[in-house]
Amino acid sequence: MADKISPMPITSSATKKLRVDKRKTLINKKIRTQALKTIKLFKAKPEEKKLAEVFSNIDRAAKKRIFHPKKADRLKSRLSKLVAKK
C-alpha cells in the first residue's frame, strides 16, 4: 500500500497551490453559475434588451476559460437566433 496517493499535499508549495486552487474554484463556480443562470432566464423569455447582459456573462466566462471560446460563440449564436425568431 506504499504506492497509495496521499489526499493531502506534502510539500509546502503544494499546500499553497491547494489554497489558491480552492479560491479560484469558488470564483470560477460563481462566474459559471451566473452565466448559466442568465442563459436559462433568457431562454425562458428572450428579449433584445437582455441579450447584451447574457453576452457579457458568456464572454466573461470564456475569457476566464470556464467556457471554451468556441462554445461561447456557439451559445451566443443560438441565443441570437431565439431573438430573431420572435
MOPAC internal coordinates of N, CA, C and O (Angstrom, degrees):
PM7 1SCF
backbone

  N    0.0000 0     0.00 0     0.00 0    0    0    0
  C    1.4487 1     0.00 0     0.00 0    1    0    0
  C    1.5336 1   112.53 1     0.00 0    2    1    0
  O    1.2310 1   120.34 1  -170.47 1    3    2    1
  N    1.2984 1   116.96 1     9.53 1    3    2    1
  C    1.4554 1   121.00 1  -178.64 1    5    3    2
  C    1.5222 1   112.06 1   -69.08 1    6    5    3
  O    1.2310 1   120.28 1   156.08 1    7    6    5
  N    1.3550 1   117.07 1   -23.92 1    7    6    5
  C    1.4643 1   119.99 1  -177.98 1    9    7    6
  C    1.5302 1   112.13 1   -87.15 1   10    9    7
  O    1.2310 1   119.55 1  -173.49 1   11   10    9
  N    1.3199 1   118.46 1     6.51 1   11   10    9
  C    1.4567 1   121.95 1   179.45 1   13   11   10
  C    1.5377 1   109.51 1   -69.77 1   14   13   11
  O    1.2310 1   120.46 1   -43.06 1   15   14   13
  N    1.3215 1   116.73 1   136.94 1   15   14   13
  C    1.4648 1   121.53 1  -177.13 1   17   15   14
  C    1.5260 1   110.20 1   -78.61 1   18   17   15
  O    1.2310 1   120.82 1   -47.80 1   19   18   17
  N    1.3075 1   116.04 1   132.20 1   19   18   17
  C    1.4554 1   121.92 1   179.23 1   21   19   18
  C    1.5265 1   110.52 1   -75.49 1   22   21   19
  O    1.2310 1   119.64 1   -46.21 1   23   22   21
  N    1.3145 1   118.29 1   133.79 1   23   22   21
  C    1.4632 1   120.05 1  -179.41 1   25   23   22
  C    1.5353 1   113.49 1   -74.51 1   26   25   23
  O    1.2310 1   120.56 1   159.78 1   27   26   25
  N    1.3091 1   116.54 1   -20.22 1   27   26   25
  C    1.4533 1   120.36 1  -178.97 1   29   27   26
  C    1.5322 1   110.05 1  -103.79 1   30   29   27
  O    1.2310 1   120.58 1   -32.21 1   31   30   29
  N    1.3436 1   116.50 1   147.79 1   31   30   29
  C    1.4668 1   119.37 1   177.77 1   33   31   30
  C    1.5306 1   110.92 1   -66.79 1   34   33   31
  O    1.2310 1   121.79 1   -34.74 1   35   34   33
  N    1.3127 1   114.18 1   145.26 1   35   34   33
  C    1.4622 1   119.38 1  -177.58 1   37   35   34
  C    1.5215 1   110.47 1   -98.25 1   38   37   35
  O    1.2310 1   119.81 1   130.87 1   39   38   37
  N    1.3225 1   117.96 1   -49.13 1   39   38   37
  C    1.4635 1   120.66 1  -177.88 1   41   39   38
  C    1.5294 1   110.60 1   -81.91 1   42   41   39
  O    1.2310 1   121.28 1   -19.46 1   43   42   41
  N    1.3093 1   115.16 1   160.54 1   43   42   41
  C    1.4700 1   119.75 1  -178.89 1   45   43   42
  C    1.5260 1   111.18 1   -68.12 1   46   45   43
  O    1.2310 1   120.45 1   145.77 1   47   46   45
  N    1.3387 1   116.75 1   -34.23 1   47   46   45
  C    1.4626 1   119.51 1   179.06 1   49   47   46
  C    1.5331 1   110.89 1   -68.08 1   50   49   47
  O    1.2310 1   120.47 1   145.73 1   51   50   49
  N    1.3364 1   116.70 1   -34.27 1   51   50   49
  C    1.4640 1   120.94 1   177.16 1   53   51   50
  C    1.5265 1   110.43 1   -67.61 1   54   53   51
  O    1.2310 1   120.44 1   145.01 1   55   54   53
  N    1.3229 1   116.77 1   -34.99 1   55   54   53
  C    1.4687 1   121.02 1   177.20 1   57   55   54
  C    1.5227 1   110.10 1   -65.12 1   58   57   55
  O    1.2310 1   120.75 1   136.29 1   59   58   57
  N    1.3223 1   116.17 1   -43.71 1   59   58   57
  C    1.4709 1   120.80 1   178.28 1   61   59   58
  C    1.5195 1   110.61 1   -64.07 1   62   61   59
  O    1.2310 1   120.33 1   138.76 1   63   62   61
  N    1.3327 1   116.97 1   -41.24 1   63   62   61
  C    1.4645 1   122.10 1   179.04 1   65   63   62
  C    1.5275 1   110.68 1   -61.98 1   66   65   63
  O    1.2310 1   120.28 1   139.57 1   67   66   65
  N    1.3147 1   117.07 1   -40.43 1   67   66   65
  C    1.4549 1   122.01 1   178.33 1   69   67   66
  C    1.5238 1   110.50 1   -62.01 1   70   69   67
  O    1.2310 1   121.01 1   139.10 1   71   70   69
  N    1.3319 1   115.67 1   -40.90 1   71   70   69
  C    1.4649 1   121.38 1   179.57 1   73   71   70
  C    1.5328 1   110.20 1   -63.78 1   74   73   71
  O    1.2310 1   120.30 1   135.58 1   75   74   73
  N    1.3244 1   117.04 1   -44.42 1   75   74   73
  C    1.4635 1   122.45 1   178.82 1   77   75   74
  C    1.5255 1   110.55 1   -65.12 1   78   77   75
  O    1.2310 1   120.69 1   137.01 1   79   78   77
  N    1.3368 1   116.29 1   -42.99 1   79   78   77
  C    1.4661 1   121.15 1  -179.30 1   81   79   78
  C    1.5265 1   111.75 1   -62.05 1   82   81   79
  O    1.2310 1   120.39 1   139.80 1   83   82   81
  N    1.3182 1   116.86 1   -40.20 1   83   82   81
  C    1.4676 1   120.24 1   178.02 1   85   83   82
  C    1.5245 1   110.77 1   -61.98 1   86   85   83
  O    1.2310 1   120.67 1   137.12 1   87   86   85
  N    1.3297 1   116.33 1   -42.88 1   87   86   85
  C    1.4646 1   121.43 1  -179.87 1   89   87   86
  C    1.5234 1   110.35 1   -64.81 1   90   89   87
  O    1.2310 1   120.57 1   133.52 1   91   90   89
  N    1.3354 1   116.52 1   -46.48 1   91   90   89
  C    1.4671 1   120.90 1  -179.49 1   93   91   90
  C    1.5277 1   111.57 1   -65.27 1   94   93   91
  O    1.2310 1   120.54 1   144.13 1   95   94   93
  N    1.3411 1   116.57 1   -35.87 1   95   94   93
  C    1.4631 1   120.51 1   178.59 1   97   95   94
  C    1.5224 1   110.56 1   -61.46 1   98   97   95
  O    1.2310 1   120.53 1   137.21 1   99   98   97
  N    1.3167 1   116.60 1   -42.79 1   99   98   97
  C    1.4642 1   120.50 1   178.59 1  101   99   98
  C    1.5301 1   111.73 1   -63.58 1  102  101   99
  O    1.2310 1   120.69 1   136.11 1  103  102  101
  N    1.3191 1   116.28 1   -43.89 1  103  102  101
  C    1.4636 1   121.02 1   180.00 1  105  103  102
  C    1.5246 1   110.51 1   -64.68 1  106  105  103
  O    1.2310 1   120.54 1   133.76 1  107  106  105
  N    1.3426 1   116.57 1   -46.24 1  107  106  105
  C    1.4611 1   121.01 1  -179.77 1  109  107  106
  C    1.5196 1   111.65 1   -63.89 1  110  109  107
  O    1.2310 1   120.64 1   140.88 1  111  110  109
  N    1.3317 1   116.38 1   -39.12 1  111  110  109
  C    1.4605 1   120.24 1   179.90 1  113  111  110
  C    1.5286 1   110.38 1   -64.75 1  114  113  111
  O    1.2310 1   120.69 1   141.76 1  115  114  113
  N    1.3277 1   116.28 1   -38.24 1  115  114  113
  C    1.4679 1   120.76 1   179.04 1  117  115  114
  C    1.5361 1   110.14 1   -64.27 1  118  117  115
  O    1.2310 1   120.25 1   134.57 1  119  118  117
  N    1.3336 1   117.12 1   -45.43 1  119  118  117
  C    1.4681 1   121.73 1  -179.59 1  121  119  118
  C    1.5272 1   110.23 1   -64.76 1  122  121  119
  O    1.2310 1   120.37 1   135.95 1  123  122  121
  N    1.3309 1   116.89 1   -44.05 1  123  122  121
  C    1.4668 1   121.51 1  -179.99 1  125  123  122
  C    1.5321 1   111.22 1   -62.68 1  126  125  123
  O    1.2310 1   120.90 1   133.47 1  127  126  125
  N    1.3393 1   115.89 1   -46.53 1  127  126  125
  C    1.4653 1   120.58 1  -179.94 1  129  127  126
  C    1.5202 1   110.95 1   -61.38 1  130  129  127
  O    1.2310 1   120.44 1   136.93 1  131  130  129
  N    1.3132 1   116.76 1   -43.07 1  131  130  129
  C    1.4601 1   121.35 1   179.99 1  133  131  130
  C    1.5330 1   110.68 1   -63.14 1  134  133  131
  O    1.2310 1   120.32 1   136.69 1  135  134  133
  N    1.3102 1   116.99 1   -43.31 1  135  134  133
  C    1.4660 1   120.95 1   179.98 1  137  135  134
  C    1.5261 1   110.71 1   -64.68 1  138  137  135
  O    1.2310 1   120.40 1   132.97 1  139  138  137
  N    1.3211 1   116.83 1   -47.03 1  139  138  137
  C    1.4606 1   120.21 1  -178.70 1  141  139  138
  C    1.5259 1   112.01 1   -65.82 1  142  141  139
  O    1.2310 1   120.73 1   144.32 1  143  142  141
  N    1.3381 1   116.20 1   -35.68 1  143  142  141
  C    1.4634 1   120.05 1   179.32 1  145  143  142
  C    1.5299 1   111.19 1   -66.82 1  146  145  143
  O    1.2310 1   120.36 1   137.53 1  147  146  145
  N    1.3346 1   116.91 1   -42.47 1  147  146  145
  C    1.4689 1   119.20 1   179.16 1  149  147  146
  C    1.5272 1   110.81 1   -67.75 1  150  149  147
  O    1.2310 1   120.13 1   144.71 1  151  150  149
  N    1.3349 1   117.35 1   -35.29 1  151  150  149
  C    1.4680 1   120.72 1   177.30 1  153  151  150
  C    1.5274 1   109.83 1   -63.79 1  154  153  151
  O    1.2310 1   120.79 1   135.08 1  155  154  153
  N    1.3221 1   116.09 1   -44.92 1  155  154  153
  C    1.4665 1   120.97 1  -178.98 1  157  155  154
  C    1.5321 1   110.95 1   -62.43 1  158  157  155
  O    1.2310 1   120.73 1   135.65 1  159  158  157
  N    1.3282 1   116.21 1   -44.35 1  159  158  157
  C    1.4674 1   120.24 1   179.18 1  161  159  158
  C    1.5265 1   111.02 1   -64.75 1  162  161  159
  O    1.2310 1   120.91 1   142.04 1  163  162  161
  N    1.3291 1   115.87 1   -37.96 1  163  162  161
  C    1.4610 1   120.21 1   179.97 1  165  163  162
  C    1.5167 1   111.22 1   -67.21 1  166  165  163
  O    1.2310 1   120.45 1   138.96 1  167  166  165
  N    1.3297 1   116.75 1   -41.04 1  167  166  165
  C    1.4626 1   120.32 1  -179.93 1  169  167  166
  C    1.5270 1   111.04 1   -64.34 1  170  169  167
  O    1.2310 1   120.46 1   146.38 1  171  170  169
  N    1.3279 1   116.72 1   -33.62 1  171  170  169
  C    1.4588 1   120.56 1   179.53 1  173  171  170
  C    1.5258 1   111.19 1   -68.33 1  174  173  171
  O    1.2310 1   121.11 1   142.79 1  175  174  173
  N    1.3328 1   115.48 1   -37.21 1  175  174  173
  C    1.4635 1   120.29 1  -177.75 1  177  175  174
  C    1.5270 1   109.38 1  -144.64 1  178  177  175
  O    1.2310 1   120.09 1   -98.16 1  179  178  177
  N    1.3472 1   117.44 1    81.84 1  179  178  177
  C    1.4722 1   119.89 1  -176.54 1  181  179  178
  C    1.5322 1   112.20 1   -70.75 1  182  181  179
  O    1.2310 1   120.89 1   -55.69 1  183  182  181
  N    1.3204 1   115.90 1   124.31 1  183  182  181
  C    1.4648 1   122.59 1   177.19 1  185  183  182
  C    1.5229 1   108.48 1  -135.41 1  186  185  183
  O    1.2310 1   121.28 1   -32.50 1  187  186  185
  N    1.3152 1   115.15 1   147.50 1  187  186  185
  C    1.4708 1   121.62 1   179.90 1  189  187  186
  C    1.5307 1   111.26 1   -60.58 1  190  189  187
  O    1.2310 1   120.31 1   144.35 1  191  190  189
  N    1.3314 1   117.02 1   -35.65 1  191  190  189
  C    1.4674 1   121.48 1  -177.12 1  193  191  190
  C    1.5330 1   112.20 1   -65.12 1  194  193  191
  O    1.2310 1   120.61 1   142.04 1  195  194  193
  N    1.3265 1   116.44 1   -37.96 1  195  194  193
  C    1.4642 1   120.94 1  -176.73 1  197  195  194
  C    1.5293 1   113.08 1   -77.34 1  198  197  195
  O    1.2310 1   120.73 1   163.78 1  199  198  197
  N    1.3233 1   116.21 1   -16.22 1  199  198  197
  C    1.4653 1   120.95 1  -173.82 1  201  199  198
  C    1.5316 1   112.33 1   -58.72 1  202  201  199
  O    1.2310 1   120.05 1   138.60 1  203  202  201
  N    1.3148 1   117.51 1   -41.40 1  203  202  201
  C    1.4732 1   121.21 1  -178.87 1  205  203  202
  C    1.5256 1   111.30 1   -63.70 1  206  205  203
  O    1.2310 1   120.46 1   139.19 1  207  206  205
  N    1.3175 1   116.72 1   -40.81 1  207  206  205
  C    1.4654 1   121.06 1  -179.94 1  209  207  206
  C    1.5351 1   110.53 1   -65.80 1  210  209  207
  O    1.2310 1   121.08 1   136.82 1  211  210  209
  N    1.3284 1   115.54 1   -43.18 1  211  210  209
  C    1.4604 1   120.41 1   179.41 1  213  211  210
  C    1.5323 1   110.04 1   -63.89 1  214  213  211
  O    1.2310 1   120.45 1   134.58 1  215  214  213
  N    1.3268 1   116.75 1   -45.42 1  215  214  213
  C    1.4675 1   120.96 1   178.79 1  217  215  214
  C    1.5289 1   110.67 1   -60.23 1  218  217  215
  O    1.2310 1   120.50 1   140.24 1  219  218  217
  N    1.3077 1   116.65 1   -39.76 1  219  218  217
  C    1.4568 1   121.40 1  -179.98 1  221  219  218
  C    1.5280 1   110.52 1   -61.88 1  222  221  219
  O    1.2310 1   120.64 1   134.82 1  223  222  221
  N    1.3359 1   116.38 1   -45.18 1  223  222  221
  C    1.4669 1   120.25 1   179.42 1  225  223  222
  C    1.5223 1   111.77 1   -65.85 1  226  225  223
  O    1.2310 1   120.48 1   140.33 1  227  226  225
  N    1.3203 1   116.69 1   -39.67 1  227  226  225
  C    1.4681 1   120.37 1   178.66 1  229  227  226
  C    1.5295 1   110.39 1   -65.52 1  230  229  227
  O    1.2310 1   120.45 1   136.35 1  231  230  229
  N    1.3376 1   116.74 1   -43.65 1  231  230  229
  C    1.4666 1   120.77 1   179.14 1  233  231  230
  C    1.5221 1   111.69 1   -63.72 1  234  233  231
  O    1.2310 1   120.45 1   141.59 1  235  234  233
  N    1.3205 1   116.74 1   -38.41 1  235  234  233
  C    1.4598 1   120.66 1   178.86 1  237  235  234
  C    1.5280 1   109.83 1   -63.15 1  238  237  235
  O    1.2310 1   120.41 1   136.72 1  239  238  237
  N    1.3213 1   116.83 1   -43.28 1  239  238  237
  C    1.4672 1   121.12 1   178.85 1  241  239  238
  C    1.5337 1   110.76 1   -65.91 1  242  241  239
  O    1.2310 1   120.32 1   142.26 1  243  242  241
  N    1.3216 1   117.00 1   -37.74 1  243  242  241
  C    1.4647 1   120.34 1   179.21 1  245  243  242
  C    1.5291 1   110.86 1   -69.32 1  246  245  243
  O    1.2310 1   120.54 1   142.42 1  247  246  245
  N    1.3182 1   116.58 1   -37.58 1  247  246  245
  C    1.4622 1   120.57 1   179.43 1  249  247  246
  C    1.5293 1   110.68 1   -63.34 1  250  249  247
  O    1.2310 1   120.64 1   142.30 1  251  250  249
  N    1.3223 1   116.37 1   -37.70 1  251  250  249
  C    1.4593 1   121.50 1   178.98 1  253  251  250
  C    1.5298 1   112.32 1   -83.33 1  254  253  251
  O    1.2310 1   120.57 1  -178.73 1  255  254  253
  N    1.3537 1   116.52 1     1.27 1  255  254  253
  C    1.4652 1   123.77 1  -179.62 1  257  255  254
  C    1.5306 1   112.21 1    64.74 1  258  257  255
  O    1.2310 1   120.45 1  -153.52 1  259  258  257
  N    1.3272 1   116.74 1    26.48 1  259  258  257
  C    1.4557 1   121.05 1   173.44 1  261  259  258
  C    1.5298 1   107.87 1   -76.78 1  262  261  259
  O    1.2310 1   121.01 1   140.22 1  263  262  261
  N    1.3287 1   115.67 1   -39.78 1  263  262  261
  C    1.4657 1   122.22 1   169.34 1  265  263  262
  C    1.5251 1   106.69 1  -109.26 1  266  265  263
  O    1.2310 1   120.60 1   -35.31 1  267  266  265
  N    1.3130 1   116.46 1   144.69 1  267  266  265
  C    1.4619 1   120.40 1   173.30 1  269  267  266
  C    1.5340 1   107.22 1   -66.18 1  270  269  267
  O    1.2310 1   119.38 1   -38.61 1  271  270  269
  N    1.3336 1   118.78 1   141.39 1  271  270  269
  C    1.4719 1   120.69 1  -178.46 1  273  271  270
  C    1.5326 1   113.76 1   -54.35 1  274  273  271
  O    1.2310 1   120.29 1   143.18 1  275  274  273
  N    1.3210 1   117.05 1   -36.82 1  275  274  273
  C    1.4705 1   118.83 1   179.29 1  277  275  274
  C    1.5230 1   111.44 1   -72.14 1  278  277  275
  O    1.2310 1   120.31 1   147.91 1  279  278  277
  N    1.3230 1   117.02 1   -32.09 1  279  278  277
  C    1.4662 1   119.97 1   175.37 1  281  279  278
  C    1.5197 1   109.26 1   -65.87 1  282  281  279
  O    1.2310 1   120.40 1   140.52 1  283  282  281
  N    1.3300 1   116.84 1   -39.48 1  283  282  281
  C    1.4593 1   120.90 1   178.56 1  285  283  282
  C    1.5318 1   110.14 1   -62.12 1  286  285  283
  O    1.2310 1   120.70 1   136.16 1  287  286  285
  N    1.3311 1   116.28 1   -43.84 1  287  286  285
  C    1.4673 1   120.24 1   178.23 1  289  287  286
  C    1.5303 1   111.04 1   -61.92 1  290  289  287
  O    1.2310 1   121.00 1   138.54 1  291  290  289
  N    1.3268 1   115.69 1   -41.46 1  291  290  289
  C    1.4650 1   120.22 1  -179.58 1  293  291  290
  C    1.5315 1   110.91 1   -65.05 1  294  293  291
  O    1.2310 1   120.55 1   137.17 1  295  294  293
  N    1.3254 1   116.55 1   -42.83 1  295  294  293
  C    1.4643 1   120.79 1   177.62 1  297  295  294
  C    1.5247 1   111.42 1   -60.82 1  298  297  295
  O    1.2310 1   121.16 1   134.25 1  299  298  297
  N    1.3265 1   115.39 1   -45.75 1  299  298  297
  C    1.4677 1   120.09 1  -179.10 1  301  299  298
  C    1.5198 1   111.10 1   -62.93 1  302  301  299
  O    1.2310 1   120.46 1   140.61 1  303  302  301
  N    1.3273 1   116.73 1   -39.39 1  303  302  301
  C    1.4563 1   121.16 1   179.13 1  305  303  302
  C    1.5297 1   110.73 1   -63.51 1  306  305  303
  O    1.2310 1   120.66 1   133.33 1  307  306  305
  N    1.3103 1   116.35 1   -46.67 1  307  306  305
  C    1.4642 1   120.77 1  -178.31 1  309  307  306
  C    1.5246 1   112.00 1   -66.97 1  310  309  307
  O    1.2310 1   120.47 1   144.11 1  311  310  309
  N    1.3264 1   116.71 1   -35.89 1  311  310  309
  C    1.4641 1   119.46 1   178.05 1  313  311  310
  C    1.5233 1   110.88 1   -70.54 1  314  313  311
  O    1.2310 1   120.31 1   145.08 1  315  314  313
  N    1.3227 1   117.02 1   -34.92 1  315  314  313
  C    1.4690 1   120.71 1   176.89 1  317  315  314
  C    1.5247 1   110.71 1   -63.79 1  318  317  315
  O    1.2310 1   120.89 1   142.95 1  319  318  317
  N    1.3489 1   115.90 1   -37.05 1  319  318  317
  C    1.4499 1   120.42 1   179.06 1  321  319  318
  C    1.5295 1   111.00 1   -64.40 1  322  321  319
  O    1.2310 1   120.32 1   146.97 1  323  322  321
  N    1.3262 1   117.00 1   -33.03 1  323  322  321
  C    1.4599 1   119.84 1   178.31 1  325  323  322
  C    1.5195 1   111.78 1   -62.95 1  326  325  323
  O    1.2310 1   121.16 1   140.64 1  327  326  325
  N    1.3363 1   115.39 1   -39.36 1  327  326  325
  C    1.4741 1   120.18 1   178.77 1  329  327  326
  C    1.5180 1   109.60 1   -69.76 1  330  329  327
  O    1.2310 1   120.24 1   141.14 1  331  330  329
  N    1.3248 1   117.15 1   -38.86 1  331  330  329
  C    1.4656 1   121.06 1  -178.65 1  333  331  330
  C    1.5276 1   111.34 1   -65.74 1  334  333  331
  O    1.2310 1   120.22 1   146.76 1  335  334  333
  N    1.3335 1   117.18 1   -33.24 1  335  334  333
  C    1.4643 1   121.57 1   179.54 1  337  335  334
  C    1.5300 1   110.99 1   -63.20 1  338  337  335
  O    1.2310 1   120.78 1   142.82 1  339  338  337
  N    1.3013 1   116.12 1   -37.18 1  339  338  337
  C    1.4657 1   121.83 1  -175.83 1  341  339  338
  C    1.4838 1   113.87 1   -64.78 1  342  341  339
  O    1.2310 1   120.10 1   180.00 1  343  342  341

